[in-house]
Amino acid sequence: MSDREKSEAYLPTAPEQAVCHQSGSEDSNGASSSDSEKVVKPEIPKKPTHNRHISITLDDLEAQTKSELPLKRFAYLRYAVFTMYRRLFTVVFLVNLACFIYVMVADRQILALVNATAVNLVACGLARHPMVVNGIYRVVCSLPRSAPLWLRRMAAKAAHYGGVHSGCGTASLIWYAGFVGVASNMYWTSTPISSLTDRTFSTAAIAVSYVILVLLMVMIVVAYPVFRRKMHDYFELTHRFTSWLILAMFIVLVMLFANDMGKAEEKSLGYALITLPAFWLLIGAVLAIAHPWLLLRKIPVQTDPLSPHAIRLHFSHTPISFAKGIQVSKHPLRDWHSFAGFPDPSESLENIRRIPSEERTPAKPPAAYKKGHKRNQESWSIVVSKAGDWTSDTINSPPTHVWKRGALMRGVGYGLRLFNRIIVVTTGSGIGPCLGFLGDEHRPMIKVVWQTRNPLRTYGQGVIDLVHQMGPDPIILDTSKDGRIDMLPIIHQQVQEFKAEAVFVISNPPITRRIVYEFESHGIPAYGPIFDS
């Protein structure tokens, strides 16, 4: 959180304890220690409690600043430059490029160029379809935990499927540029399409093909990571509406192209269409893009304000399963935001439903989770933290309804069920997606390291209690006491002491990339969102 909290803590009446690490508090001898804990009880004098956390001192942190494990060969090239996402992109693109060169050198068949363009556009669209994404995770991450670690660590990288999406999208531009080049040459030189007649391409077909080429180039340019990060809202709107426009104009182009081909070969338009593979591929692309929007619904939402900087939204329109998230918006044609969901304990939900938000009294502590999402499917939540205009407006003016589209979609956390023991590292509202582990009956043993500002004030007693239910002795670092600290030494220590097989990070892009690279480069599997929108 970027702003200092100004409101008083909102504490429940039940005497549940919230245990947080205070990074750098002074002990009686004046020495700094990061293992002291703060026990908060409403209107009850503070009493010391037993330390439920592994002791971490400044000497420990300084001693473990660097990993004792050797750095892997070519680590920077393998884990920072040539990531799995880029490897998938490269493979897809190079395979397409080799085929394109062969077609252009061999005979320049214009039908091959059209069909290859359509194939890549369909693959590009399907790679983002929620049902396809869920299927990828379900198949790739179905390995048993008894499988070799090297195989499981590769399968857990299923989140990098976006490399196929961007690879096919870029390759479609190459194929389409080849088609436009060949068609333009035939048009300007009056080369017949078929030997049966002297008919060439119509002016309308050539004009439409150039418009599509420009739109494809614009779409790929705005998808470049630098532009996407700096102007994400513009990228999202441009990407969505440009793709729709390209698809609509591609339908027009296929009709014009089939008409010209049919007349050149003295066939009807209908015959030319049904014998053109690009026509059927285009139908598949239309269905892939339209299907999530056919599931567009305005759904009710129950709000649970946690602080001036965070709010919890409760949904009950459909059940949720482990590591799935929802895309929500306040207007279906504007910006959409994705959040990972986690199941609500039924007792906590009843407290929210019985009492209107403006009259709500402190709720009872949340009921303990039972493993298995089917026991917690009545309602589920997302945590929205202030990070921009949309989130700020949601916190300041809690909505009663939001729009959702498509099915709930699995995320990177699904791959973590491949491991036996993991370290979950998060900052700020990143704790929300991590809480999704609570309802998974197959979840691994978890050790949480969470760094945030005023966790009790910002997220409330209930969320902190849930964090303690995720695994033994969570480490909660309150940055309002002594500022942010480097979590790497703490994580290194916990990996060794907890005997973790992998590290899972949910934070902002710089922190996520830094931690993931640190452990990957030393041979420890590490995962986090790759921020590929």
Residue pairs with C-beta under 8 A, 6 or more apart in sequence:
1 309
1 310
1 385
1 386
1 428
1 452
1 453
1 454
1 458
2 386
3 309
3 386
4 453
4 480
5 307
5 308
5 309
5 453
5 454
5 457
5 458
5 480
6 308
7 307
7 308
7 457
8 457
9 40
9 454
9 456
9 457
10 306
10 307
10 362
10 457
10 460
11 40
11 42
11 362
11 456
11 461
12 42
12 362
12 363
12 364
12 365
12 461
12 462
13 42
13 361
13 362
14 362
14 364
14 365
15 41
15 42
15 44
16 365
16 461
16 465
17 39
17 40
17 41
17 49
18 38
18 39
18 40
18 455
18 456
18 461
18 464
18 465
19 37
19 38
19 39
19 49
19 52
19 53
19 468
19 476
20 37
20 38
20 455
20 456
20 464
20 476
20 477
20 478
21 34
21 35
21 36
21 37
21 53
21 56
21 475
21 476
21 477
21 478
22 34
22 36
22 37
22 38
22 478
22 481
22 482
23 34
23 477
23 478
23 479
23 481
23 482
23 485
24 32
24 33
24 34
24 58
24 481
24 482
24 485
25 32
25 33
25 34
25 36
25 481
25 482
26 32
26 33
27 33
27 36
32 58
33 57
33 58
34 56
34 57
34 58
34 61
34 477
34 485
34 490
35 51
35 53
35 54
35 55
35 56
35 57
37 49
37 51
37 52
37 53
38 46
38 478
39 46
39 47
39 48
39 49
40 46
40 456
40 461
41 47
52 472
52 473
53 473
53 474
53 475
54 473
54 475
54 493
54 494
54 497
56 475
56 490
56 493
60 489
60 493
61 485
61 486
61 489
61 490
62 489
63 489
64 489
64 492
64 493
65 486
65 488
65 489
67 492
67 518
67 522
69 522
69 523
69 524
70 522
70 523
71 521
71 522
72 78
72 79
72 520
72 521
72 522
72 523
75 517
75 520
75 521
75 522
76 521
78 520
79 516
79 517
79 520
79 521
80 513
80 517
82 90
83 160
83 530
84 157
84 160
84 163
85 160
85 162
85 163
85 530
85 532
86 163
87 163
88 160
88 161
88 163
88 164
88 167
89 163
89 164
89 166
89 167
89 170
90 167
91 167
92 163
92 164
92 167
92 168
92 171
93 167
93 170
93 171
96 116
96 120
96 167
96 168
96 171
96 174
96 175
97 171
97 174
99 116
100 116
100 171
100 174
100 175
100 178
103 109
103 112
103 113
103 116
103 178
104 178
108 182
110 179
110 182
110 183
110 186
111 276
113 175
113 176
113 178
113 179
113 182
114 179
114 254
114 257
114 276
114 278
115 276
115 277
115 278
115 281
116 175
117 172
117 175
117 176
117 179
117 278
118 250
118 277
118 278
118 281
118 282
118 285
119 281
120 168
120 169
120 171
120 172
120 175
121 168
121 169
121 172
121 247
121 250
121 281
121 285
122 281
122 282
122 284
122 285
122 288
123 164
123 168
124 165
124 168
124 169
124 172
125 285
125 288
125 289
126 132
126 284
126 288
127 133
127 161
127 162
127 164
127 165
127 168
128 165
129 288
129 291
129 292
130 292
130 406
130 407
130 408
130 409
131 291
131 407
133 161
133 409
133 410
134 324
134 407
134 409
134 410
136 158
136 161
137 158
137 323
137 410
137 414
137 415
138 410
140 155
140 158
140 415
141 155
141 156
141 158
141 414
141 415
141 417
141 418
143 151
143 152
143 155
143 418
145 152
145 418
145 419
145 420
147 418
149 501
149 525
152 418
152 419
152 525
153 502
153 525
155 415
155 418
156 415
156 416
156 418
156 419
156 502
156 525
156 527
157 415
157 527
158 414
158 415
159 411
159 412
159 415
159 527
159 529
159 530
160 530
162 530
162 532
165 532
166 223
166 532
169 219
169 220
169 223
170 220
172 216
173 216
173 217
173 220
176 212
176 213
176 216
177 213
179 209
180 209
180 210
180 213
183 201
183 205
183 206
183 209
184 206
184 209
185 191
186 193
186 200
186 201
187 200
187 201
187 203
187 206
190 200
191 200
192 198
192 199
192 200
192 264
193 199
193 200
193 201
193 260
193 261
193 264
193 265
194 261
194 264
194 265
196 264
196 265
196 266
197 263
197 264
197 265
197 266
199 260
199 263
199 264
200 260
200 264
201 257
201 260
202 256
202 259
202 260
204 256
205 253
205 256
205 257
205 260
208 249
208 252
208 253
208 256
209 253
211 249
212 246
212 249
212 250
212 253
215 242
215 245
215 246
215 249
216 246
218 238
218 242
219 238
219 239
219 242
219 243
219 246
221 227
222 228
222 234
222 235
222 238
222 239
222 242
223 235
223 239
227 235
228 235
228 533
229 509
229 531
232 533
233 335
235 533
236 335
236 336
236 533
237 334
237 335
239 533
243 289
244 289
247 282
247 285
247 286
247 289
250 282
251 282
251 286
254 273
254 276
254 278
254 279
254 282
255 269
255 273
257 276
258 269
258 272
258 273
258 276
258 279
259 269
259 272
261 267
261 272
261 276
262 268
262 269
262 271
262 272
265 272
273 279
291 406
292 405
292 406
292 407
293 405
293 406
295 404
295 405
295 406
295 407
296 332
296 403
296 404
296 405
297 317
297 403
297 404
297 405
298 401
298 402
298 403
299 315
299 317
299 401
299 402
299 403
299 404
300 317
300 400
300 401
301 313
301 314
301 315
301 399
301 400
301 401
301 402
302 313
302 314
302 315
302 316
302 352
302 353
302 379
303 311
303 312
303 313
303 314
303 357
303 398
303 399
303 400
304 311
304 312
304 313
304 314
304 352
304 357
304 381
305 311
305 312
305 357
305 395
305 398
306 312
306 383
306 458
306 459
306 460
306 463
307 454
307 457
307 458
307 459
307 460
308 386
308 395
309 385
309 386
309 395
309 458
310 383
310 384
310 385
310 386
310 395
310 429
310 458
310 459
311 383
311 384
311 394
311 395
311 398
312 381
312 382
312 383
312 384
312 463
313 381
313 382
313 383
313 384
313 394
313 402
314 344
314 349
314 352
314 379
314 380
314 381
315 326
315 341
315 379
315 380
315 381
315 382
316 349
316 378
316 379
316 380
317 404
318 408
319 373
319 374
319 377
319 380
320 341
320 342
320 343
320 373
320 377
320 380
320 408
320 439
321 373
321 408
321 439
322 373
322 413
322 414
322 417
322 436
322 437
322 439
322 440
322 442
322 443
323 340
323 410
323 411
323 412
323 413
323 414
323 416
323 417
323 436
323 440
324 340
324 341
324 408
324 409
324 410
324 411
324 436
325 338
325 339
325 340
325 341
325 382
325 408
325 409
325 410
325 411
325 433
326 338
326 339
326 341
326 382
326 404
326 408
327 336
327 337
327 338
327 404
327 405
327 406
327 409
328 336
328 337
328 339
328 382
328 402
328 403
328 404
329 335
329 336
329 337
329 402
329 403
329 405
330 390
330 393
330 394
330 399
330 402
330 403
331 403
332 403
332 405
335 390
336 405
337 390
337 391
338 409
339 382
339 383
339 384
339 432
339 433
340 382
340 411
340 413
340 432
340 433
340 436
341 380
341 381
341 382
341 408
341 436
342 380
342 381
342 382
342 432
342 433
342 435
342 436
342 437
342 438
342 439
342 466
343 369
343 373
343 376
343 377
343 379
343 380
343 381
343 436
343 438
343 439
344 366
344 376
344 378
344 379
344 380
344 381
345 366
345 367
345 368
345 369
345 376
346 367
346 376
346 378
346 379
347 364
347 366
347 367
348 363
348 364
348 366
348 367
348 462
349 378
349 379
351 363
351 364
352 360
352 363
355 361
355 363
357 398
363 462
365 461
365 462
365 465
366 462
366 465
366 466
368 469
369 376
369 438
369 439
369 466
369 469
370 376
371 439
371 440
371 441
371 443
372 439
372 441
373 439
373 440
373 441
375 439
376 438
376 439
381 432
382 432
383 429
383 431
383 432
383 435
383 459
383 463
384 391
384 394
384 395
384 429
385 391
385 428
385 429
385 432
385 458
386 392
386 395
387 429
411 433
411 529
412 504
412 527
412 528
412 529
412 530
413 433
413 434
413 436
413 437
413 504
415 527
416 422
416 437
416 444
416 502
416 504
416 527
417 440
417 442
417 443
417 444
419 444
419 500
419 501
419 502
419 525
420 444
420 445
420 501
421 444
421 445
421 446
421 447
421 498
421 499
421 500
421 501
422 444
422 445
422 446
422 447
422 500
422 501
422 502
422 503
422 504
423 446
423 447
423 449
423 491
423 494
423 495
423 498
423 500
423 502
423 503
423 504
424 434
424 437
424 446
424 447
424 448
424 449
424 470
424 471
424 504
424 506
425 449
425 450
425 487
425 491
425 503
425 504
425 505
425 506
425 507
425 515
426 433
426 434
426 448
426 449
426 450
426 451
426 505
426 506
426 507
427 450
427 451
427 452
427 506
427 507
427 508
427 511
428 451
428 452
428 453
428 507
429 452
429 459
430 506
430 507
431 450
431 452
431 459
431 463
431 467
431 506
433 506
434 448
434 450
434 470
434 504
434 506
435 463
435 466
435 467
435 470
437 443
437 446
437 470
438 466
438 469
438 470
444 501
445 471
445 498
446 470
446 471
447 471
447 472
447 473
447 474
447 475
447 494
447 498
447 500
448 467
448 470
448 471
448 474
448 475
448 476
449 474
449 475
449 477
449 487
449 490
449 491
449 494
450 467
450 474
450 475
450 476
450 477
451 476
451 477
451 479
451 484
451 485
451 487
452 458
452 459
452 476
452 477
452 478
452 479
453 478
453 479
453 480
454 478
454 480
455 463
455 464
455 476
455 478
456 464
464 476
467 474
467 476
468 474
475 490
475 494
477 485
477 487
477 490
479 485
487 515
488 514
488 515
488 518
491 503
491 515
491 519
494 500
495 503
495 519
495 524
500 524
501 525
502 524
502 525
502 526
502 527
503 515
503 516
503 519
503 524
503 525
503 526
503 527
504 526
504 527
504 528
505 511
505 512
505 515
505 516
505 526
505 527
505 528
506 512
506 528
506 529
507 515
507 528
509 531
512 528
512 529
512 531
513 528
515 526
515 528
516 526
516 527
516 528
517 526
518 526
519 525
519 526
520 526
